[in-house]
Amino acid sequence: MEQAVRAIVIMGVSGCGKSTVAEAICQRTSTYLIEGDAFHPPENIRKMSAGLPLTDADRQGWLERLAQEAADQLHVSERVVLTCSALKRRYRDTLRDTVPDLGFVFLELTPEQAAERVAHRSGHFMPTSLIASQFRDLEPPLDEPLVLKLSAIEPVEALADQAAAWWSHVGWR
């Protein structure tokens, strides 16, 4: 018998609403939230703040740390929601290697929509100038298992409702 999907990643480019949607899902499901941005090492934050895109090497340790945090939290929590851009297939596979049967909610939007959102966001280290690099790196997870694709421009409440319903459907197999 397959394991239950006990953890999901809310993924997408900067500005798609990962944190906001994840918080809304957690409120609906009484789920533990891991905010991926909180785990970036200081050097990654310095690079992004300076408008320099992260490399695969920059992201690797961060992804491994997130995966381990999710695995550790699943020992004490029934379910976990993780926010992580997870732009490339190999990044998602790094997470899957540590947390099998991991689900992904892909919040999709256009480069113009992402730039508009990031430009009006305060208190975040990701500048608008990095949006293009995020879209260059993005490998949409359209042919991967356990993925729900949603339009990030829908209202947060609708996105959270759809994601929670999908997770409930795939969560207990």
Secondary structure, 3 states (H helix, E strand, C coil): CCCCCCEEEEECCCCCCHHHHHHHHHHHHCCEEEEHHHHCCHHHHHHHHCCCCCCHHHHHHHHHHHHHHHHHHHCCCCCEEEECCCCCHHHHHHHHHHCCCCEEEEEECCHHHHHHHHHCCCCCCCCHHHHHHHHHHCCCCCCCCCEEEEECCCCHHHHHHHHHHHHHHHHCC
